């Protein structure tokens, strides 16, 4: 994913390590879990929960446009972009945008983890549905 | 890089500076379109936030649109809330052909919701055939973002992220169709409320909306009215300093790419606007 360039190098390396370890052993070793918690704080465990619950779907439309959709803990759907960090959740607005306390929320972290572990669900939508999701005018 | 804007600056340079340019910079003014754009160079930053006076910004956006359509022959989408009544005076000296103007599609969204929907729809086939737009322009972002700063931060982030993601997607489509294509660029103008309360123009960093926009746009182009003695001596002409600079988050992230980049274009320009509205640029 191109949006990795928005992350500090340490986080990028961590995702690469997770990807490699998961490819080889189908699990994330403890040292990488500790590193994940160290880099992303409490967000890490919540994101891993979302991964366990298969909450991340990559939507594609016939135009080739893609977007991620994450089912939050409350069941709400959040649409995230593939090339830059944005999530319509309150934590992103407060922690990331207003307080500038981190680069992402648990939903975006879950997207990164699912991509690294190759466990993202796939789904097709129509072009107008994709437009509505991207503009935030309609849930799926 | 703010390549389209730099093309505009070079094209509308004063004659004395055109000569200087040939000796200082390894490409002449006549080859501006091919030399400045670095076609196929994906490391070229493609989003620029134009900050400062709304009417000067708007003229620059229009010049950029016309330059891209007429000199580069690419499609442009221009989003603005206010109808375009006339082209900037500078263009009346080198009138673009009606054919090239047809490459510019003006859209007039009234609200933020309209703008989000129109930008989100740019991937649909009616907007990408026969060719997708290579330049997305948004005039006066502040007009779409209301007065509530905390809600507006989220709206600003959504709009900026959608614009960046759209230009990234269109770049992908352009490259699929022709691998040597330049990326789809994005230029948006913004005038900060905070900034307008001060005359120095130094306070913009404290605007919470601008902080958010800086997360997404790779370059800033700042217009700052020059009120120095020299400016006063210029008489009726208005003088503006134009600064190009990289912005916060993406700057660090792109450092590696930037090291490989060919000689950078000048970062400072001076713009003089005559009483008749014609614009002339000089390298600072």
Interface residues (C-beta under 8 A of the other chain):
Chain A: X2 X5 X6 X7 X61 X63 X64 X65 X67 X81 X82 X83 X84 X85 X86 X88 X92 X93 X97 X98 X100 X127 X128 X130 X131 X132 X134 X135 X136 X137
Chain B: X113 X116 X117 X119 X120 X121 X123 X124 X125 X128 X150 X153 X154 X157 X158 X160 X161 X162 X164 X165 X168 X169 X172 X173 X208 X211 X212 X215 X216 X249 X250 X253 X254
